[in-house]
Amino acid sequence: MLISDLASGPALAVQQLLAVNILDPTSLLSWAGAAAVLVVLFAETGLLVGFFLPGDSLLFTAGLFCSTAAGAAVHLQLGWVLPAAAVGALLGAQVGYLIGHRAGPALLARDRPRLAAGMRRAQQLLDRYGYGKAIVLARFIPVVRTVLNPLAGAIGVPSRIFALWQVVGGLVWSVGVTLAGYALGSVVPNVDRYLLPVIAAIVIVSLIPLGLELLRSRRRPARHTAAATDEQVR
């Protein structure tokens, strides 16, 4: 009987691992709990292979599952999830920066359509808003938050400036989205039944600051153009 248990242990672990859907936050959290948050955020923000991982939805769902009022089958501890989210987001970004710093031009020359598109958007953020604001805003944009960190290292963003703003953006994003899920789960019983529409809503809300900033940036050139025209008329 003992030999049978020992033999079935590794096999059962492999079977459970194969059953995990890495694109499904509930599946990931059911399998690995807070550790899944740390690993996924590290991979998404630090490794170019992690651009498809569910960062926003995983954070929000983890916060939701920390609330006892949510009635979810999976229950997590907020005291474990928040540090895991912060460490994964901050350590991942810093590793991504170091990868970009060492890889340099070879990184920028990668021929992968989705990564290339994300790289262009990340470069546009850096050009438009400067280092600090771009690094913070990128946290809230899927794919861009994956590629901006190595891009910053590749193009020579000063390490101290990057470290400062990636910590600010990483904490606002990881802790903020997790606490949003926790807060909603605390006030709405059985909200996990409507998980997909709720996650979609929180992702949209997280993009509002970026949308407002884009509107402001478009208005500024228009004002400058109008002012220049008035000067010429005078």
N, C-alpha and C positions, 0 to 999 in steps of 0.2 A: 504494500500500500504506500509506503514511504517513497519507494523508487518511482512509483507511478506519479505521485505528487510532484517529485522533483523534475520528472520528465515533462509534466504538463505545465509547469511554471513558466519556463522560457517560451514555450509554444503559445501559451495563453497571452503572454506579454506581447509577442509578435503579432498575434491575431488582433489584439486591441489596438496596437499601433497602426496596423493596416486599415482598421475601421475608422480611423480619425480622418475627418474632412478638414484640411488645413484652410479652406475658404469659409468654413462655417464657425463663427465664434462660439456657439453653444457646444459644438463637438470638441473644439480645442479646450474650452474651459472645463468641460466634463471630464476630459482625459487628464489634463495637467494642472488645472487651477491657475493660481497666480504665476506659476512658473511659465505657463504658456504666454502670458502677457509679456513677461520679460524677454523671452526668446523671440517672439514674433516682432515686438517693437525693435529689438536689436537688429534683427534681420532686415526689417523694412527700412530702417533709417540708416543702417550701416553697410549693408551688402546690396550690391546692384541686383542680385537675384531675388530680392525680397519685395520688388515693386508691386507684385500682385497680391500681397498679403493684406488682410482686413484690419488695418490699424485703428481707424475711427470706430468701426462697428465693434471691434474686440474690446476697446476701452470702455465704450458705453455699455456694452452687455456685461462686462465684468463689474462695473459699478452697479448695474441693475441687480446682479446676482448677489451683491453684498447686502442688499436691503432685505430684511426679513419680511417686510410687507409685500414684497413682489410676488411671493408665493411660488417662486421658481423651484424646479427640481434640483438645480445646482445652487449650493449656497457657499459663498466665499467670504473671507474676512477682509474688510476694508483696510485694516492695519497691515495686511500682506500685499494687497493689490496695489495700493498707492506707491509704496517703495519699489515694487517690481516694475510698475509702469515708468516711474521716474528713472530708475537705473537703466532699463532697456532703452528708453528714448535718448538719454544723455550719453550713455556709453556707445550706443550705436552710431549716433551722429559724429562723435569724436573719432571713432574707428573709420567711418566713411571718409572723413576729412583726411586722415592719415593715409588711407588707400589712395585717394586722389592726389595727395602731395607727392607720393612716391611713384605712382603710375604716370602722372602727367599727361602728355600728349597721347599716349597709347589709350588712355581712358576716353578722351574726347573723340577718338577715331573709331569707336565701336559702331558697327553697322547693325543696329537693332532698332526698327522703326519706333516702337513705343518708348524705348529709352532715349532715342534721339529726339523725339518730340518733347519728352520731359526735360531733356537737357536744354533744348531751346527755350522752353518756358522758364526754366531756372535762370538761364542767362539773362532773359528779359527782365525777370524780377530784380536781379542784381544790378543791371544797367539802369532800371527805372527808379528804384527805391534806395539804392545804396546797400552796403553790406548788412547793417543791423536790422533794418526793417524787412529786408528780403529774407533773411535767415529766419526771422520770427514768422512771417507770413507763410513761408514755404511749409511749415509744420502742418498747416491746415489744408494742403493741396495734395491729394494722392498722386503718386509717381514723382511729383516735383520734390516732395520731402525725401524721396529715396535718392534722387540724383543731385540735389543741390549740395549736399554735404561733400561728396567726392569732387564735385565741380569746383567748390570753393577751395579745396586743397590743390586742385590741378591748376587753377588760374592764379594762385598765390594770395588769397585773402589772408591777412595777418592772423597768426594763430591765436593771439590774445583776443582780438576782436571777434573771431569766430567762436572761441570758447565762451566768451561772455554772452553773446546773443543766442547761441544754440542752447545754453542753459536756461535763459529767460524763455525762449520759445518752447523748448522742450517741456518745461514745468507747466507753463500755461496750457499747452496742448494736452499733455498726458494726464495731469491732475485735474484740469478743468473738465475734460470730456468724461473722465471717470466719475467725478463728483456730480456731473449732470445726470448720468445714469442712476447714480445712487439716490439723488434727490427725487427723481421721477418715480423710482421704485418705492420710495418711502411714502409717497402721497397717493399713488394709484395702485390699488390692490390688483394682483394678477395681470399687471401690465405686460408681462412676458408673453401673453397670448397674442399681443399685437406687436411683436418684436420687430418684424421687418419694416412696417410703416414708421414705427418710432425711430428706428435707426436711420432711415432715409431722411426723416425730419431733422434729426440732430446733425446729420452731415450737412444738410442745406443751411441750417442755422450757423454752423461753424464756418461756412463760407461767406456769411454776411459781411464780416469785417473786411475781407478781401474785396468783395464787390463794392463796398463803400469807398475803399481806398482807390480802386480803379476809377470810379466816378469822379472822385476828387482830382485825381491825376489828369483826367481828360479835360476837366474844367479849367485847370491851371493854364495849359497851353492856349486854350481859347481866350482866356482873359489877357494873357500876354500878347496874343495876336491882335486883339481889339485895342489894347493900349498902344501897341506899336503903330497901328493904323491911325489912331487919333493923333499921335505925335507927327506922323507924316502929313496929315491934313493940316495941322497947325503950321 
